[in-house]
């Protein structure tokens, strides 16, 4: 009897943060699965989380029943299809929150402003505010591109370990979008080192000839995000870069604060 009572109270036991412990553990397991590439075994989850196997098995069984996790024929567990709808809705909402900050970028730089996320091995654009110039860049919201040919891709991967970057590039390949696209892993890693040194990333005619983009990551974002400006190479010159980058970095910090506050308010 005491054992049964203990297991019942454990499921609803308040967490240190004031939430429900079983919920916090379930979400932690989902994030660990995502970090591991989306598919793991119970023993791997136990090793990384420190939770006992029976606890993990109980939580995973619940997540499977809800459709957020699926069990593979090889008995390993993979992220489930119901997460796709949640992710798409969250991406749209994130883009909505970002639009006022992107609009400010347009006002202060004169160029089109974008926000992008790393979704699996691809970059997905979740928000854009176009420039007011008659000659301006346009990227459709929802468009997916490979990271190696974009400024936002470089900004998002700049602090990823080299071996993980190489693994991503081996999965995606490095097709040339233009004659200036970086097409070797060593070349891309060198570009990421430059991002870490300067604090911003550049797409110099690498995705489209005649177009330059400047990008920075959004620090401490709930999900890895980057913002950028894009415009004709004749306007986004080296001289313009010196003026635009500090604006990009300031807006990224302010957007980070807004997103962090939104997350905190949601937990209150």
Phi and psi restraints in degrees (value plus and minus 20) as a CYANA .aco file:
   2 UNK   PHI     -78.9   -38.9
   2 UNK   PSI     -56.5   -16.5
   3 UNK   PHI     -84.3   -44.3
   3 UNK   PSI     -64.1   -24.1
   4 UNK   PHI     -82.0   -42.0
   4 UNK   PSI     -62.4   -22.4
   5 UNK   PHI     -84.2   -44.2
   5 UNK   PSI     -59.3   -19.3
   6 UNK   PHI     -85.1   -45.1
   6 UNK   PSI     -61.4   -21.4
   7 UNK   PHI     -87.9   -47.9
   7 UNK   PSI     -53.4   -13.4
   8 UNK   PHI     -87.6   -47.6
   8 UNK   PSI     -65.5   -25.5
   9 UNK   PHI     -90.6   -50.6
   9 UNK   PSI     -49.7    -9.7
  10 UNK   PHI     -81.6   -41.6
  10 UNK   PSI     -58.0   -18.0
  11 UNK   PHI     -83.8   -43.8
  11 UNK   PSI     -51.7   -11.7
  12 UNK   PHI    -130.2   -90.2
  12 UNK   PSI      -7.2    32.8
  13 UNK   PHI     -84.0   -44.0
  13 UNK   PSI     109.7   149.7
  14 UNK   PHI     -83.6   -43.6
  14 UNK   PSI     119.9   159.9
  15 UNK   PHI    -102.4   -62.4
  15 UNK   PSI     147.9   187.9
  16 UNK   PHI     -80.3   -40.3
  16 UNK   PSI     -50.2   -10.2
  17 UNK   PHI     -99.6   -59.6
  17 UNK   PSI     -24.5    15.5
  18 UNK   PHI      78.2   118.2
  18 UNK   PSI     -24.6    15.4
  19 UNK   PHI    -110.5   -70.5
  19 UNK   PSI    -189.1  -149.1
  20 UNK   PHI    -113.8   -73.8
  20 UNK   PSI     105.2   145.2
  21 UNK   PHI     -79.5   -39.5
  21 UNK   PSI     -61.9   -21.9
  22 UNK   PHI     -84.3   -44.3
  22 UNK   PSI     -54.7   -14.7
  23 UNK   PHI     -87.1   -47.1
  23 UNK   PSI     -65.0   -25.0
  24 UNK   PHI     -80.8   -40.8
  24 UNK   PSI     -60.3   -20.3
  25 UNK   PHI     -86.7   -46.7
  25 UNK   PSI     -60.5   -20.5
  26 UNK   PHI     -83.0   -43.0
  26 UNK   PSI     -65.1   -25.1
  27 UNK   PHI     -87.7   -47.7
  27 UNK   PSI     -55.2   -15.2
  28 UNK   PHI     -81.9   -41.9
  28 UNK   PSI     -60.4   -20.4
  29 UNK   PHI     -85.0   -45.0
  29 UNK   PSI     -60.6   -20.6
  30 UNK   PHI     -81.8   -41.8
  30 UNK   PSI     -62.1   -22.1
  31 UNK   PHI     -88.0   -48.0
  31 UNK   PSI     -56.6   -16.6
  32 UNK   PHI     -86.0   -46.0
  32 UNK   PSI     -56.3   -16.3
  33 UNK   PHI     -83.8   -43.8
  33 UNK   PSI     -63.5   -23.5
  34 UNK   PHI     -82.5   -42.5
  34 UNK   PSI     -63.2   -23.2
  35 UNK   PHI     -82.9   -42.9
  35 UNK   PSI     -49.0    -9.0
  36 UNK   PHI    -107.8   -67.8
  36 UNK   PSI     -14.8    25.2
  37 UNK   PHI      80.6   120.6
  37 UNK   PSI     -17.2    22.8
  38 UNK   PHI      81.7   121.7
  38 UNK   PSI     -30.5     9.5
  39 UNK   PHI    -160.3  -120.3
  39 UNK   PSI     108.4   148.4
  40 UNK   PHI    -165.6  -125.6
  40 UNK   PSI     147.6   187.6
  41 UNK   PHI    -122.0   -82.0
  41 UNK   PSI     141.5   181.5
  42 UNK   PHI     -80.9   -40.9
  42 UNK   PSI     -59.1   -19.1
  43 UNK   PHI     -84.3   -44.3
  43 UNK   PSI     -55.3   -15.3
  44 UNK   PHI     -86.0   -46.0
  44 UNK   PSI     -62.8   -22.8
  45 UNK   PHI     -84.6   -44.6
  45 UNK   PSI     -59.0   -19.0
  46 UNK   PHI     -84.2   -44.2
  46 UNK   PSI     -62.8   -22.8
  47 UNK   PHI     -85.0   -45.0
  47 UNK   PSI     -60.2   -20.2
  48 UNK   PHI    -100.8   -60.8
  48 UNK   PSI     -51.1   -11.1
  49 UNK   PHI    -114.5   -74.5
  49 UNK   PSI     -44.1    -4.1
  50 UNK   PHI      62.4   102.4
  50 UNK   PSI     -17.1    22.9
  51 UNK   PHI    -104.4   -64.4
  51 UNK   PSI     128.6   168.6
  52 UNK   PHI     -89.0   -49.0
  52 UNK   PSI     130.9   170.9
  53 UNK   PHI     -75.6   -35.6
  53 UNK   PSI     -62.6   -22.6
  54 UNK   PHI     -79.7   -39.7
  54 UNK   PSI     -58.3   -18.3
  55 UNK   PHI     -85.7   -45.7
  55 UNK   PSI     -65.5   -25.5
  56 UNK   PHI     -83.1   -43.1
  56 UNK   PSI     -62.3   -22.3
  57 UNK   PHI     -81.3   -41.3
  57 UNK   PSI     -61.8   -21.8
  58 UNK   PHI     -84.6   -44.6
  58 UNK   PSI     -63.7   -23.7
  59 UNK   PHI     -86.1   -46.1
  59 UNK   PSI     -63.0   -23.0
  60 UNK   PHI     -85.3   -45.3
  60 UNK   PSI     -56.7   -16.7
  61 UNK   PHI     -80.6   -40.6
  61 UNK   PSI     -60.3   -20.3
  62 UNK   PHI     -86.8   -46.8
  62 UNK   PSI     -63.4   -23.4
  63 UNK   PHI     -84.9   -44.9
  63 UNK   PSI     -56.0   -16.0
  64 UNK   PHI     -84.7   -44.7
  64 UNK   PSI     -64.6   -24.6
  65 UNK   PHI     -81.4   -41.4
  65 UNK   PSI     -51.0   -11.0
  66 UNK   PHI    -106.7   -66.7
  66 UNK   PSI     -29.4    10.6
  67 UNK   PHI      69.7   109.7
  67 UNK   PSI     -14.8    25.2
  68 UNK   PHI    -107.1   -67.1
  68 UNK   PSI     -34.8     5.2
  69 UNK   PHI    -158.7  -118.7
  69 UNK   PSI     128.6   168.6
  70 UNK   PHI    -148.9  -108.9
  70 UNK   PSI     126.2   166.2
  71 UNK   PHI    -114.7   -74.7
  71 UNK   PSI     107.8   147.8
  72 UNK   PHI    -100.9   -60.9
  72 UNK   PSI     142.3   182.3
  73 UNK   PHI     -77.4   -37.4
  73 UNK   PSI     -47.7    -7.7
  74 UNK   PHI    -104.6   -64.6
  74 UNK   PSI      -9.8    30.2
  75 UNK   PHI      57.3    97.3
  75 UNK   PSI     -22.2    17.8
  76 UNK   PHI     -99.9   -59.9
  76 UNK   PSI     144.5   184.5
  77 UNK   PHI    -131.5   -91.5
  77 UNK   PSI     120.3   160.3
  78 UNK   PHI    -148.0  -108.0
  78 UNK   PSI     133.3   173.3
  79 UNK   PHI     -80.2   -40.2
  79 UNK   PSI     119.7   159.7
  80 UNK   PHI    -114.9   -74.9
  80 UNK   PSI     146.5   186.5
  81 UNK   PHI     -87.1   -47.1
  81 UNK   PSI     -44.3    -4.3
  82 UNK   PHI     -86.3   -46.3
  82 UNK   PSI     -41.4    -1.4
  83 UNK   PHI     -88.8   -48.8
  83 UNK   PSI     -44.1    -4.1
  84 UNK   PHI     -81.4   -41.4
  84 UNK   PSI     -66.6   -26.6
  85 UNK   PHI     -82.2   -42.2
  85 UNK   PSI     -61.5   -21.5
  86 UNK   PHI     -83.7   -43.7
  86 UNK   PSI     -62.7   -22.7
  87 UNK   PHI     -84.6   -44.6
  87 UNK   PSI     -62.2   -22.2
  88 UNK   PHI     -84.3   -44.3
  88 UNK   PSI     -61.8   -21.8
  89 UNK   PHI     -85.7   -45.7
  89 UNK   PSI     -61.6   -21.6
  90 UNK   PHI     -84.9   -44.9
  90 UNK   PSI     -58.4   -18.4
  91 UNK   PHI     -83.2   -43.2
  91 UNK   PSI     -63.1   -23.1
  92 UNK   PHI     -82.3   -42.3
  92 UNK   PSI     -61.6   -21.6
  93 UNK   PHI     -87.3   -47.3
  93 UNK   PSI     -59.6   -19.6
  94 UNK   PHI     -80.6   -40.6
  94 UNK   PSI     -61.3   -21.3
  95 UNK   PHI     -82.6   -42.6
  95 UNK   PSI     -58.4   -18.4
  96 UNK   PHI     -83.9   -43.9
  96 UNK   PSI     -64.5   -24.5
  97 UNK   PHI     -82.5   -42.5
  97 UNK   PSI     -53.0   -13.0
  98 UNK   PHI     -99.3   -59.3
  98 UNK   PSI     -42.5    -2.5
  99 UNK   PHI     -74.9   -34.9
  99 UNK   PSI     -63.0   -23.0
 100 UNK   PHI     -80.7   -40.7
 100 UNK   PSI     -53.0   -13.0
 101 UNK   PHI     -94.9   -54.9
 101 UNK   PSI     -57.3   -17.3
 102 UNK   PHI     -86.7   -46.7
 102 UNK   PSI     -58.3   -18.3
 103 UNK   PHI     -81.7   -41.7
 103 UNK   PSI     -56.8   -16.8
 104 UNK   PHI     -86.9   -46.9
 104 UNK   PSI     -57.9   -17.9
 105 UNK   PHI     -79.5   -39.5
 105 UNK   PSI     -63.3   -23.3
 106 UNK   PHI     -82.0   -42.0
 106 UNK   PSI     -63.6   -23.6
 107 UNK   PHI     -82.7   -42.7
 107 UNK   PSI     -59.3   -19.3
 108 UNK   PHI    -108.9   -68.9
 108 UNK   PSI     -42.2    -2.2
 109 UNK   PHI    -132.2   -92.2
 109 UNK   PSI     -42.4    -2.4
 110 UNK   PHI      62.9   102.9
 110 UNK   PSI     -22.4    17.6
 111 UNK   PHI    -131.4   -91.4
 111 UNK   PSI     142.5   182.5
 112 UNK   PHI     -82.2   -42.2
 112 UNK   PSI     116.6   156.6
 113 UNK   PHI    -134.0   -94.0
 113 UNK   PSI     121.9   161.9
 114 UNK   PHI    -153.4  -113.4
 114 UNK   PSI     136.9   176.9
 115 UNK   PHI    -149.1  -109.1
 115 UNK   PSI     117.9   157.9
 116 UNK   PHI    -159.9  -119.9
 116 UNK   PSI     134.3   174.3
 117 UNK   PHI    -143.1  -103.1
 117 UNK   PSI     138.5   178.5
 118 UNK   PHI    -113.8   -73.8
 118 UNK   PSI      94.5   134.5
 119 UNK   PHI    -136.1   -96.1
 119 UNK   PSI      83.0   123.0
 120 UNK   PHI      46.2    86.2
 120 UNK   PSI    -142.4  -102.4
 121 UNK   PHI    -120.1   -80.1
 121 UNK   PSI     -14.1    25.9
 122 UNK   PHI    -138.3   -98.3
 122 UNK   PSI     138.4   178.4
 123 UNK   PHI    -114.8   -74.8
 123 UNK   PSI     111.8   151.8
 124 UNK   PHI    -143.1  -103.1
 124 UNK   PSI     110.5   150.5
 125 UNK   PHI    -104.7   -64.7
 125 UNK   PSI     106.6   146.6
 126 UNK   PHI    -131.5   -91.5
 126 UNK   PSI     -30.8     9.2
 127 UNK   PHI    -180.7  -140.7
 127 UNK   PSI     130.2   170.2
 128 UNK   PHI    -173.9  -133.9
 128 UNK   PSI     122.2   162.2
 129 UNK   PHI    -144.0  -104.0
 129 UNK   PSI      99.1   139.1
 130 UNK   PHI     -96.2   -56.2
 130 UNK   PSI     133.1   173.1
 131 UNK   PHI     -85.0   -45.0
 131 UNK   PSI     138.8   178.8
 132 UNK   PHI    -110.8   -70.8
 132 UNK   PSI     -25.0    15.0
 133 UNK   PHI     -87.7   -47.7
 133 UNK   PSI     130.1   170.1
 134 UNK   PHI     -87.2   -47.2
 134 UNK   PSI     -54.6   -14.6
 135 UNK   PHI    -117.6   -77.6
 135 UNK   PSI      88.3   128.3
 136 UNK   PHI    -166.0  -126.0
 136 UNK   PSI     143.8   183.8
 137 UNK   PHI    -112.1   -72.1
 137 UNK   PSI     128.6   168.6
 138 UNK   PHI    -159.3  -119.3
 138 UNK   PSI     105.2   145.2
 139 UNK   PHI    -143.5  -103.5
 139 UNK   PSI     104.4   144.4
 140 UNK   PHI     -86.1   -46.1
 140 UNK   PSI     111.0   151.0
 141 UNK   PHI     -82.5   -42.5
 141 UNK   PSI     112.2   152.2
 142 UNK   PHI      79.1   119.1
 142 UNK   PSI     -32.2     7.8
 143 UNK   PHI     -84.7   -44.7
 143 UNK   PSI     121.5   161.5
 144 UNK   PHI    -136.2   -96.2
 144 UNK   PSI     115.0   155.0
 145 UNK   PHI    -157.4  -117.4
 145 UNK   PSI     146.2   186.2
 146 UNK   PHI    -103.1   -63.1
 146 UNK   PSI     125.2   165.2
 147 UNK   PHI     -84.4   -44.4
 147 UNK   PSI     -50.8   -10.8
 148 UNK   PHI     -88.5   -48.5
 148 UNK   PSI     -36.7     3.3
 149 UNK   PHI    -128.3   -88.3
 149 UNK   PSI      -7.1    32.9
 150 UNK   PHI    -148.7  -108.7
 150 UNK   PSI     132.2   172.2
 151 UNK   PHI     -86.8   -46.8
 151 UNK   PSI     -62.0   -22.0
 152 UNK   PHI     -85.1   -45.1
 152 UNK   PSI     -55.0   -15.0
 153 UNK   PHI     -81.8   -41.8
 153 UNK   PSI     -63.5   -23.5
 154 UNK   PHI     -84.6   -44.6
 154 UNK   PSI     -62.8   -22.8
 155 UNK   PHI     -82.5   -42.5
 155 UNK   PSI     -59.2   -19.2
 156 UNK   PHI     -93.9   -53.9
 156 UNK   PSI     -49.7    -9.7
 157 UNK   PHI    -119.9   -79.9
 157 UNK   PSI     -20.4    19.6
 158 UNK   PHI     -77.3   -37.3
 158 UNK   PSI     -53.4   -13.4
 159 UNK   PHI    -128.3   -88.3
 159 UNK   PSI      -3.1    36.9
 160 UNK   PHI    -104.3   -64.3
 160 UNK   PSI     117.4   157.4
 161 UNK   PHI     -74.2   -34.2
 161 UNK   PSI     124.2   164.2
 162 UNK   PHI     -75.6   -35.6
 162 UNK   PSI     -59.8   -19.8
 163 UNK   PHI     -86.8   -46.8
 163 UNK   PSI     -53.1   -13.1
 164 UNK   PHI     -90.9   -50.9
 164 UNK   PSI     -57.2   -17.2
 165 UNK   PHI     -83.9   -43.9
 165 UNK   PSI     -65.0   -25.0
 166 UNK   PHI     -81.2   -41.2
 166 UNK   PSI     -59.7   -19.7
 167 UNK   PHI     -84.1   -44.1
 167 UNK   PSI     -61.4   -21.4
 168 UNK   PHI     -81.9   -41.9
 168 UNK   PSI     -67.0   -27.0
 169 UNK   PHI     -84.0   -44.0
 169 UNK   PSI     -52.7   -12.7
 170 UNK   PHI     -89.6   -49.6
 170 UNK   PSI     -49.9    -9.9
 171 UNK   PHI     -96.2   -56.2
 171 UNK   PSI     -60.4   -20.4
 172 UNK   PHI    -108.2   -68.2
 172 UNK   PSI     -44.8    -4.8
 173 UNK   PHI      56.1    96.1
 173 UNK   PSI     153.8   193.8
 174 UNK   PHI    -152.7  -112.7
 174 UNK   PSI      43.8    83.8
 175 UNK   PHI     -84.2   -44.2
 175 UNK   PSI     127.1   167.1
 176 UNK   PHI    -104.7   -64.7
 176 UNK   PSI      98.4   138.4
 177 UNK   PHI    -100.1   -60.1
 177 UNK   PSI     -52.3   -12.3
 178 UNK   PHI    -162.7  -122.7
 178 UNK   PSI     157.5   197.5
 179 UNK   PHI     -89.1   -49.1
 179 UNK   PSI     -32.9     7.1
 180 UNK   PHI    -122.4   -82.4
 180 UNK   PSI     -20.0    20.0
 181 UNK   PHI     -83.9   -43.9
 181 UNK   PSI     117.5   157.5
 182 UNK   PHI     -92.5   -52.5
 182 UNK   PSI     106.3   146.3
 183 UNK   PHI    -144.2  -104.2
 183 UNK   PSI      -6.9    33.1
 184 UNK   PHI    -147.1  -107.1
 184 UNK   PSI     124.0   164.0
 185 UNK   PHI     -77.5   -37.5
 185 UNK   PSI     -61.3   -21.3
 186 UNK   PHI     -82.8   -42.8
 186 UNK   PSI     -60.2   -20.2
 187 UNK   PHI     -84.0   -44.0
 187 UNK   PSI     -59.7   -19.7
 188 UNK   PHI     -90.0   -50.0
 188 UNK   PSI     -60.8   -20.8
 189 UNK   PHI     -83.1   -43.1
 189 UNK   PSI     -55.6   -15.6
 190 UNK   PHI     -84.6   -44.6
 190 UNK   PSI     -58.4   -18.4
 191 UNK   PHI     -85.2   -45.2
 191 UNK   PSI     -58.4   -18.4
 192 UNK   PHI     -86.3   -46.3
 192 UNK   PSI     -57.0   -17.0
 193 UNK   PHI     -82.2   -42.2
 193 UNK   PSI     -58.1   -18.1
 194 UNK   PHI     -85.6   -45.6
 194 UNK   PSI     -56.8   -16.8
 195 UNK   PHI     -82.9   -42.9
 195 UNK   PSI     -64.0   -24.0
 196 UNK   PHI     -83.6   -43.6
 196 UNK   PSI     -54.1   -14.1
 197 UNK   PHI     -95.0   -55.0
 197 UNK   PSI     -61.6   -21.6
 198 UNK   PHI    -114.0   -74.0
 198 UNK   PSI     -43.7    -3.7
 199 UNK   PHI      69.0   109.0
 199 UNK   PSI     -13.4    26.6
 200 UNK   PHI    -172.9  -132.9
 200 UNK   PSI     141.4   181.4
 201 UNK   PHI    -134.3   -94.3
 201 UNK   PSI     134.1   174.1
 202 UNK   PHI    -148.1  -108.1
 202 UNK   PSI     116.2   156.2
 203 UNK   PHI    -131.6   -91.6
 203 UNK   PSI      83.6   123.6
 204 UNK   PHI    -123.0   -83.0
 204 UNK   PSI      65.7   105.7
 205 UNK   PHI      43.8    83.8
 205 UNK   PSI       2.4    42.4
 206 UNK   PHI    -108.9   -68.9
 206 UNK   PSI     -47.2    -7.2
 207 UNK   PHI    -118.0   -78.0
 207 UNK   PSI     -54.2   -14.2
 208 UNK   PHI    -172.8  -132.8
 208 UNK   PSI     109.6   149.6
 209 UNK   PHI     -83.5   -43.5
 209 UNK   PSI     114.3   154.3
 210 UNK   PHI      72.7   112.7
 210 UNK   PSI     -21.3    18.7
 211 UNK   PHI    -141.2  -101.2
 211 UNK   PSI     113.4   153.4
 212 UNK   PHI    -140.0  -100.0
 212 UNK   PSI     121.8   161.8
 213 UNK   PHI    -148.6  -108.6
 213 UNK   PSI     125.4   165.4
 214 UNK   PHI    -141.8  -101.8
 214 UNK   PSI     114.8   154.8
 215 UNK   PHI    -161.0  -121.0
 215 UNK   PSI     130.3   170.3
 216 UNK   PHI    -158.1  -118.1
 216 UNK   PSI     133.2   173.2
 217 UNK   PHI     -99.2   -59.2
 217 UNK   PSI     137.0   177.0
 218 UNK   PHI    -112.3   -72.3
 218 UNK   PSI      89.8   129.8
 219 UNK   PHI     -84.9   -44.9
 219 UNK   PSI     120.8   160.8
 220 UNK   PHI      37.7    77.7
 220 UNK   PSI       6.4    46.4
 221 UNK   PHI     -87.7   -47.7
 221 UNK   PSI     125.9   165.9
 222 UNK   PHI     -76.5   -36.5
 222 UNK   PSI     -50.6   -10.6
 223 UNK   PHI    -153.3  -113.3
 223 UNK   PSI     129.2   169.2
 224 UNK   PHI     -77.0   -37.0
 224 UNK   PSI     102.0   142.0
 225 UNK   PHI    -160.0  -120.0
 225 UNK   PSI     135.2   175.2
 226 UNK   PHI    -161.1  -121.1
 226 UNK   PSI     131.6   171.6
 227 UNK   PHI    -140.1  -100.1
 227 UNK   PSI     134.6   174.6
 228 UNK   PHI    -170.9  -130.9
 228 UNK   PSI     144.5   184.5
 229 UNK   PHI    -141.6  -101.6
 229 UNK   PSI     127.9   167.9
 230 UNK   PHI    -157.7  -117.7
 230 UNK   PSI     124.1   164.1
 231 UNK   PHI    -186.5  -146.5
 231 UNK   PSI     155.0   195.0
 232 UNK   PHI     -78.6   -38.6
 232 UNK   PSI     121.9   161.9
 233 UNK   PHI     -78.4   -38.4
 233 UNK   PSI     -47.2    -7.2
 234 UNK   PHI     -90.0   -50.0
 234 UNK   PSI     -41.1    -1.1
 235 UNK   PHI    -120.8   -80.8
 235 UNK   PSI     -58.8   -18.8
 236 UNK   PHI    -108.2   -68.2
 236 UNK   PSI      48.0    88.0
 237 UNK   PHI    -105.4   -65.4
 237 UNK   PSI     157.4   197.4
 238 UNK   PHI     -81.6   -41.6
 238 UNK   PSI     -59.2   -19.2
 239 UNK   PHI     -84.8   -44.8
 239 UNK   PSI     -62.4   -22.4
 240 UNK   PHI     -85.3   -45.3
 240 UNK   PSI     -55.3   -15.3
 241 UNK   PHI     -77.8   -37.8
 241 UNK   PSI     -61.9   -21.9
 242 UNK   PHI     -80.7   -40.7
 242 UNK   PSI     -50.5   -10.5
 243 UNK   PHI    -106.4   -66.4
 243 UNK   PSI     -54.4   -14.4
 244 UNK   PHI     -98.4   -58.4
 244 UNK   PSI     -59.3   -19.3
 245 UNK   PHI     -78.2   -38.2
 245 UNK   PSI     -66.5   -26.5
 246 UNK   PHI     -79.8   -39.8
 246 UNK   PSI     -54.3   -14.3
 247 UNK   PHI     -86.7   -46.7
 247 UNK   PSI     -65.6   -25.6
 248 UNK   PHI     -76.6   -36.6
 248 UNK   PSI     -66.7   -26.7
 249 UNK   PHI     -85.9   -45.9
 249 UNK   PSI     -59.2   -19.2
 250 UNK   PHI     -86.4   -46.4
 250 UNK   PSI     -64.6   -24.6
 251 UNK   PHI     -84.7   -44.7
 251 UNK   PSI     -57.7   -17.7
 252 UNK   PHI     -82.0   -42.0
 252 UNK   PSI     -60.2   -20.2
 253 UNK   PHI     -85.9   -45.9
 253 UNK   PSI     -61.4   -21.4
 254 UNK   PHI     -88.3   -48.3
 254 UNK   PSI     -59.0   -19.0
 255 UNK   PHI     -85.0   -45.0
 255 UNK   PSI     -59.8   -19.8
 256 UNK   PHI     -78.9   -38.9
 256 UNK   PSI     -65.2   -25.2
 257 UNK   PHI     -81.2   -41.2
 257 UNK   PSI     -63.2   -23.2
 258 UNK   PHI     -83.4   -43.4
 258 UNK   PSI     -63.4   -23.4
 259 UNK   PHI     -87.8   -47.8
 259 UNK   PSI     -59.1   -19.1
 260 UNK   PHI     -85.4   -45.4
 260 UNK   PSI     -61.4   -21.4
 261 UNK   PHI     -85.9   -45.9
 261 UNK   PSI     -57.3   -17.3
 262 UNK   PHI     -82.9   -42.9
 262 UNK   PSI     -63.0   -23.0
 263 UNK   PHI     -84.0   -44.0
 263 UNK   PSI     -63.0   -23.0
 264 UNK   PHI     -84.8   -44.8
 264 UNK   PSI     -60.9   -20.9
 265 UNK   PHI     -84.0   -44.0
 265 UNK   PSI     -56.0   -16.0
 266 UNK   PHI     -87.2   -47.2
 266 UNK   PSI     -44.0    -4.0
 267 UNK   PHI    -110.9   -70.9
 267 UNK   PSI     -29.9    10.1
